[in-house]
Amino acid sequence: MSDLLLFFAGLLVGGTAAMAATRPALRAARATSRLLEGQLTSAKHERQALQAEFAAAAERADLRSQEIAAENAELRARMDELADRLMSHPESRDGAAPDRPET
């Protein structure tokens, strides 16, 4: 019976010593985990800010594209109007320039 008690006492002492040896490693792992969690939170916030900035830039680009398309449509309308005016003059149909006297 005493052998059995010595065996269990040895297990208890060995287990306690093993736990004591792992405590610093466990503390270091927890500290590293907290540090990584903080960095992850910071990276998530930065990502959200960049996504918001990207969305705003995309919206500005879309608005600018719409403005350019409207300007192009206006220019095309003016060019068509000018072409119609030029074609409505009788001198244009004959091929003579209206500002130049014929020789």
RAVEN-V317942 format. One record per residue. N is the residue number from 0. RES is the residue in three letters. PHI is phi in degrees with one decimal (none if undefined). NEAR is the number of other ideal C-beta (glycine too) atoms within 12 Angstrom. D_CENTER is the distance of its C-alpha to the mean C-alpha in whole Angstrom. Layout:
n res phi near d_center
N RES PHI NEAR D_CENTER
N RES PHI NEAR D_CENTER
//
This chain:
n res phi near d_center
0 MET none 7 71
1 SER -67.4 8 71
2 ASP -64.9 9 69
3 LEU -65.8 10 67
4 LEU -65.1 11 66
5 LEU -64.3 12 66
6 PHE -62.3 13 63
7 PHE -68.2 14 61
8 ALA -65.4 14 61
9 GLY -64.9 14 60
10 LEU -62.2 14 57
11 LEU -64.7 14 56
12 VAL -66.8 14 57
13 GLY -64.7 14 55
14 GLY -64.8 14 52
15 THR -64.8 14 52
16 ALA -65.9 13 52
17 ALA -66.0 14 49
18 MET -65.5 14 47
19 ALA -64.0 14 48
20 ALA -72.4 12 46
21 THR -87.5 15 43
22 ARG -59.3 14 42
23 PRO -61.3 12 41
24 ALA -66.6 14 39
25 LEU -65.9 15 38
26 ARG -61.6 13 37
27 ALA -64.4 13 35
28 ALA -64.7 14 33
29 ARG -65.0 15 32
30 ALA -64.2 14 31
31 THR -63.8 14 29
32 SER -61.8 14 28
33 ARG -63.1 14 27
34 LEU -62.4 14 25
35 LEU -65.7 14 23
36 GLU -63.2 14 22
37 GLY -63.8 14 22
38 GLN -65.4 14 19
39 LEU -65.1 14 17
40 THR -61.4 14 17
41 SER -62.1 14 16
42 ALA -64.5 14 13
43 LYS -64.6 14 12
44 HIS -63.8 14 13
45 GLU -64.0 14 10
46 ARG -63.0 14 8
47 GLN -62.0 14 8
48 ALA -63.9 14 9
49 LEU -66.4 14 5
50 GLN -64.9 14 4
51 ALA -65.6 14 7
52 GLU -64.4 14 7
53 PHE -64.0 14 5
54 ALA -62.2 14 7
55 ALA -64.9 14 10
56 ALA -65.2 14 9
57 ALA -64.1 14 10
58 GLU -65.5 14 13
59 ARG -61.9 14 14
60 ALA -64.5 14 14
61 ASP -65.1 14 16
62 LEU -62.6 14 18
63 ARG -65.0 14 19
64 SER -62.2 14 20
65 GLN -65.1 14 22
66 GLU -62.7 14 24
67 ILE -63.8 14 24
68 ALA -62.5 14 26
69 ALA -66.3 14 28
70 GLU -63.3 14 29
71 ASN -62.9 14 30
72 ALA -63.9 14 32
73 GLU -64.9 14 34
74 LEU -64.3 14 35
75 ARG -62.0 14 36
76 ALA -63.6 14 38
77 ARG -64.5 14 39
78 MET -64.7 14 40
79 ASP -63.5 14 42
80 GLU -62.4 14 44
81 LEU -64.2 15 45
82 ALA -63.1 14 46
83 ASP -63.5 13 48
84 ARG -64.6 13 50
85 LEU -65.8 16 51
86 MET -73.5 13 52
87 SER -81.5 13 54
88 HIS -76.9 17 56
89 PRO -63.9 11 59
90 GLU -64.4 16 59
91 SER -67.6 17 56
92 ARG -71.2 11 57
93 ASP -79.6 10 60
94 GLY 92.4 11 58
95 ALA -86.0 14 59
96 ALA -75.5 13 57
97 PRO -68.8 16 58
98 ASP -89.5 9 58
99 ARG -104.2 9 60
100 PRO -73.1 8 64
101 GLU -77.8 10 65
102 THR -107.2 5 68
//
